[in-house]
Amino acid sequence: MKQGMTKIAAAAALLALAACTTTPAPTATVSQQQQAVNLGIDATLGTLYATVPGSQELAHRARGILVFPKTYAAGLVLGGEYGNGALRVDGRTAGYYATTGVSLGLQAGAESRGLVFMFLTQAALDRFLAGDGWTAGVDASVAVARSGSNGTVDLTNPSAEVAAFALTNSGLMAAVNLESTKVKKLDVPVALQ
């Protein structure tokens, strides 16, 4: 019964996302999509660094940074989320990824947000790279970042292996849950930089 409800929830979430008018049309070439993702990553990181004091210093310590410039979420009671992004290691794109998520609860409408996952340990990055897929909170401990009382980055779990940020155009989102966010590598070549 639970598996059937999960399938129904996933189907409803996909339908909700399909109806979202902000989802881009897949008419661009792979190269154009890669370029758009890379430009989006630069903009997302720029917004993060400008609006969250201490985030750039945390990024310098990170072994790798996975950025989804725009994830699209939509739902009515049942929700779904989807977005494309890339992993950067030492400032270079190391691979392209997709994220998905399904949620159940009080929700209505559609929104987009940027997601940033900073791998703070080499072990967490190595597990991410070695796996077929990755789930936040399952494959690594993830601390959702928020603005602290002094205006700098405050991690919900300071000993976590991954720091996560959820951003809108105006800055850091408060009270966001990224547990069970799924990430899968896309089978596309990495564009030369």
C-alpha positions, 0 to 999 in steps of 0.5 A: 500500500505504501509503495502504491501511494509513493507511485501516486505521489510521484506521478502527481508531482510530475504532473504538477511540474509539467503544468508549471509554466516556468519550466524551460522548453528542451529545445536547446542543444546539450552544449547550450544547456551546459552553458546555461547551467554554468552561467547559472552556477556563477550567478547563484554563487554570486548571490550566495556570497553577496547575501550570506556573510561567511559563505565564500570562506566556507566555499574555499574550504569545501572539497567540491560544490554542487550547484543547482541554479534553479530547481522548480517546485510545484504542487497541491498537497503533493509536491515535486521538485526538479532541477539541473546543475553541476559539480565543481571541484577546484573551480572546474566543472566535474560533471552535470547532475539532476535533482528530484524530490517529492513532498507531501504536506500543506503546499500550493503553487509553484516556485523556483530556488537555487540549491548549493551543496558544499562537500566539506570533507574529502570522504563525503565528496569521494562517496558522492563521486563513487555512487550511482546516486546520492540522497541528502541526509542518507549518503552524507550528513547535511547541515542546512545553513541559515543566517546566524545572529551575527549575520554569518553562516550558521549550520544546523549541524556544525559537524556535518559533512555537507553544508546546504544552502537554499536561495531565492533571488533575495537570498537565503531561505529560512526553514527549508528541509532538504533531507531526502533530496535525490541527486543523479549524474547526467550522462552528458560530456563535461564542456571544456572550460 
